[in-house]
C-alpha cells in the first residue's frame, strides 16, 4: 500500500546550515495499517509527511503507493490517492466557500472533471448523510461559509473531506494539537470511527504520546531523521508513556528533549 525505500532528504546541503532531515528511511504500511509517529521537535516527522504527499521530493530513495512509483509525481496528482488533515484548522478548506462547495471540491478529487454543476440533488443528499455522521448539525448548514465555523467544526469537516473518497493513504499531521481538550477528544473519536469504518491506511504524527499509544495498530519513533524504534501491534498493547521514554533513553543514551511530547 505504501512503501518508502531508503528515503534521504537534506536541507541547505553544503552550507553551514546543512540539516539532514531524513536519513535512509525504510518503512512499509500494509492495507488497513494505522501507524502513529512520535519524536522530538526536528526529528523529521513533518518532512516525512511532506515527502509522502509530494510537497517535497526525496534527494534519494523512492515512494510507492499502491505499487506505483510516485517519487517524482507532483503533489496535486498525488492528491487523488492521498487525504491529509493539517494541525491548523484553517488549512485544508476554503474559508470563503460554503460547506457544500468545499465538500463538492473534495468529492471530485479522485473523479474525472466535467463541466456539469458540482452539486446535484443526489450529491447534496449524500453530503447531508455524511455530515450527519459528525453529530455536529453541519448537515443543516450546507450554505454556511466555512470561515465562520469553530476550530473543532472546521477540523471535523477537514477530516471528513480527506476521507469520504476513501483515499489510498490518509495523513494526519498533528490534527488535534491546535484544539482545546474537548474538541481534541471529539476529533480523536471521529478519527477512530472514520478510519475504522473505511479501514483506511493511515499515518498520524502526534506529540501526544498517550494518543500515539491509544490509536492505531503500529507505532514508530523518530529522532534526528531516523526511525529508531518500531512497535508492533502485539507489543503496543502493553506499551506505556514511561516505557516509550525508557526506550528512547536506552537507544539514544539520553533523555528525550523537553518538548510537547513530554507534556502531553
C-alpha positions in Angstrom: 0.0 0.0 0.0 2.8 2.4 1.0 6.5 1.7 0.8 9.3 4.2 1.4 12.6 2.9 0.1 15.8 4.4 1.6 14.5 8.0 1.7 17.0 10.7 2.2 16.4 14.4 2.4 19.0 17.2 3.2 18.2 20.9 3.5 20.8 23.6 2.7 23.3 20.9 1.6 26.9 22.1 1.6 26.3 25.2 3.7 26.9 25.9 7.4 23.1 25.4 7.9 23.1 21.9 6.4 20.5 19.7 8.1 19.8 16.0 7.5 16.0 15.8 7.7 15.6 12.2 6.7 18.4 9.6 6.8 17.8 6.3 4.9 14.2 5.9 5.9 12.7 2.5 5.2 9.0 1.9 6.0 6.1 -0.1 4.7 2.4 0.1 5.5 0.1 -2.7 4.7 -3.5 -2.1 3.7 -5.5 -1.0 6.8 -2.5 -0.2 8.9 -2.8 2.8 11.3 0.7 3.9 12.2 1.3 6.6 14.8 4.5 8.6 14.6 6.2 10.3 17.6 9.5 12.1 18.1 11.1 15.2 19.5 11.0 18.6 17.6 13.1 18.4 14.5 13.0 14.6 14.4 11.8 14.6 10.7 8.1 13.8 11.2 6.7 16.7 9.1 9.4 16.2 6.4 8.3 12.5 6.2 4.7 13.5 5.7 5.7 16.1 3.1 7.7 13.5 1.2 4.8 11.1 1.1 2.3 13.8 0.0 4.6 15.2 -2.7 5.2 18.7 -1.1 8.9 17.7 -1.1 10.7 15.3 -3.3 13.4 13.0 -1.9 17.0 13.5 -2.7 17.5 9.7 -2.8 15.1 6.8 -2.5 11.6 6.1 -3.7 7.9 6.4 -2.7 5.5 3.7 -3.8 1.7 3.9 -3.3 -0.5 1.0 -4.5 2.6 -0.4 -6.1 3.1 2.7 -8.2 6.3 4.7 -8.0 5.2 8.3 -7.2 8.6 9.6 -6.2 8.6 12.3 -8.9 4.8 12.7 -9.2 3.6 16.2 -8.2 1.6 16.9 -5.1 -1.6 17.8 -6.9 -1.5 14.5 -8.9 -0.9 12.5 -5.7 -3.9 14.2 -4.1 -6.1 11.7 -5.9 -4.5 9.0 -3.8 -3.9 10.9 -0.5 -6.1 12.6 2.0 -4.4 14.9 4.5 -5.5 16.8 7.6 -3.2 19.5 9.0 -2.7 20.9 12.5 -4.2 24.2 11.6 -8.0 24.0 11.4 -7.7 26.9 8.9 -5.8 24.7 6.4 -7.3 22.1 4.1 -10.6 24.1 3.5 -11.6 27.2 1.5 -12.9 29.6 4.2 -14.8 31.9 1.7 -16.7 29.0 0.2 -19.7 27.2 1.8 -19.6 23.7 3.4 -21.4 22.3 0.4 -18.9 23.9 -2.1 -15.9 22.5 0.0 -17.4 19.1 0.0 -18.0 19.2 -3.7 -14.4 20.0 -4.4 -13.2 17.2 -2.1 -15.7 14.8 -3.7 -14.3 15.5 -7.2 -10.7 15.0 -6.1 -10.4 11.4 -7.4 -13.1 11.6 -10.1 -13.0 12.8 -13.7 -13.6 16.6 -14.0 -16.6 17.7 -16.1 -18.4 21.0 -16.9 -21.5 19.9 -15.0 -22.6 21.5 -11.8 -20.5 20.4 -8.8 -23.6 19.9 -6.6 -26.6 17.9 -7.9 -29.7 17.0 -5.9 -28.4 13.4 -5.3 -25.0 14.7 -4.3 -26.5 17.2 -1.8 -28.4 14.4 -0.3 -25.2 12.4 0.1 -23.4 15.3 1.6 -26.1 15.7 4.3 -25.8 12.0 5.1 -22.1 12.0 5.6 -22.3 15.2 7.6 -24.8 13.6 9.9 -22.1 11.1 11.0 -20.2 14.0 12.6 -23.1 14.7 15.0 -22.4 18.5 14.8 -25.5 19.6 13.0 -23.5 20.7 9.9 -25.9 18.8 7.7 -28.4 21.7 8.4 -25.8 24.4 7.5 -24.7 23.4 4.0 -24.7 27.1 2.8 -22.7 28.4 5.8 -19.3 29.7 4.9 -16.6 27.5 6.3 -14.7 30.5 7.7 -17.5 31.0 10.2 -17.2 27.6 11.7 -15.4 27.0 15.0 -12.0 25.3 15.0 -13.4 22.0 16.1 -16.2 22.1 13.5 -13.7 23.0 10.8 -11.3 20.3 11.7 -14.1 17.7 11.7 -15.1 18.9 8.2 -11.5 18.7 7.1 -11.3 15.1 8.4 -14.5 14.2 6.5 -13.3 15.9 3.3 -10.0 14.0 3.5 -11.6 10.6 4.0 -15.0 10.3 2.3 -13.4 9.5 -1.0 -11.6 6.6 0.7 -8.0 7.6 -0.3 -5.3 5.0 -0.6 -3.3 6.8 2.2 -4.6 9.2 5.0 -2.1 11.5 6.5 -2.9 13.2 9.9 -0.4 15.9 10.7 -0.9 16.7 14.4 -4.6 17.3 13.6 -5.7 17.7 17.2 -2.8 19.7 18.5 -4.4 23.2 18.0 -7.8 22.3 19.6 -9.0 22.6 23.2 -9.2 19.3 25.1 -12.9 18.7 24.5 -12.6 19.4 20.7 -9.4 17.4 20.5 -11.3 14.4 22.1 -14.1 14.8 19.6 -11.7 14.8 16.6 -9.8 11.8 18.1 -13.0 9.8 18.5 -14.1 10.8 14.9 -10.7 9.7 13.7 -11.1 6.2 15.3 -14.6 5.9 13.9 -13.9 7.0 10.3 -10.6 5.1 9.9 -12.2 2.0 11.4 -15.3 2.2 9.3 -13.4 2.6 6.0 -10.4 0.6 7.1 -8.2 3.4 5.8 -4.4 3.0 5.7 -3.3 5.8 7.9 -0.2 7.6 9.2 -0.7 10.0 12.1 2.0 12.4 13.5 1.4 13.4 17.1 3.4 14.9 20.0 0.9 13.3 22.4 2.5 10.0 23.5 -0.7 8.7 25.1 -2.6 9.4 21.9 0.1 7.6 19.9 -0.3 4.6 22.1 -4.1 4.6 22.2 -4.7 5.0 18.4 -3.6 2.6 15.6 -2.0 -0.8 15.4 1.6 0.2 15.0 3.9 2.9 16.3 7.2 4.3 15.2 9.6 6.7 17.0 11.8 9.1 15.1 14.9 11.1 16.1 17.4 13.1 14.0 15.8 12.0 10.7 15.9 8.3 11.5 13.3 5.7 12.6 14.9 4.5 15.9 12.0 2.3 17.2 9.2 0.3 15.6 6.4 -1.1 17.8 4.3 -3.9 16.5 0.5 -4.4 17.2 1.2 -7.0 19.9 3.9 -5.0 21.6 1.7 -1.9 21.5 -0.9 -3.5 23.7 1.3 -3.3 26.8 3.0 0.0 25.9 3.1 2.9 28.3 4.4 6.5 28.1 7.0 5.7 30.6 8.1 2.7 28.6 8.5 4.8 25.5 10.7 7.3 27.3 12.8 4.5 28.7 13.2 3.0 25.2 14.3 6.4 23.8 16.9 6.7 26.6 18.1 3.1 26.0 18.5 3.7 22.3 20.0 7.2 22.4 21.7 7.1 25.8 20.0 10.4 26.8 16.5 11.6 27.7 14.1 12.8 25.0 14.4 16.6 24.6 11.9 18.5 26.7 9.1 19.5 24.4 5.4 18.9 24.0 6.0 15.1 23.8 6.8 15.1 27.5 4.0 17.5 28.4 1.1 15.6 26.6 
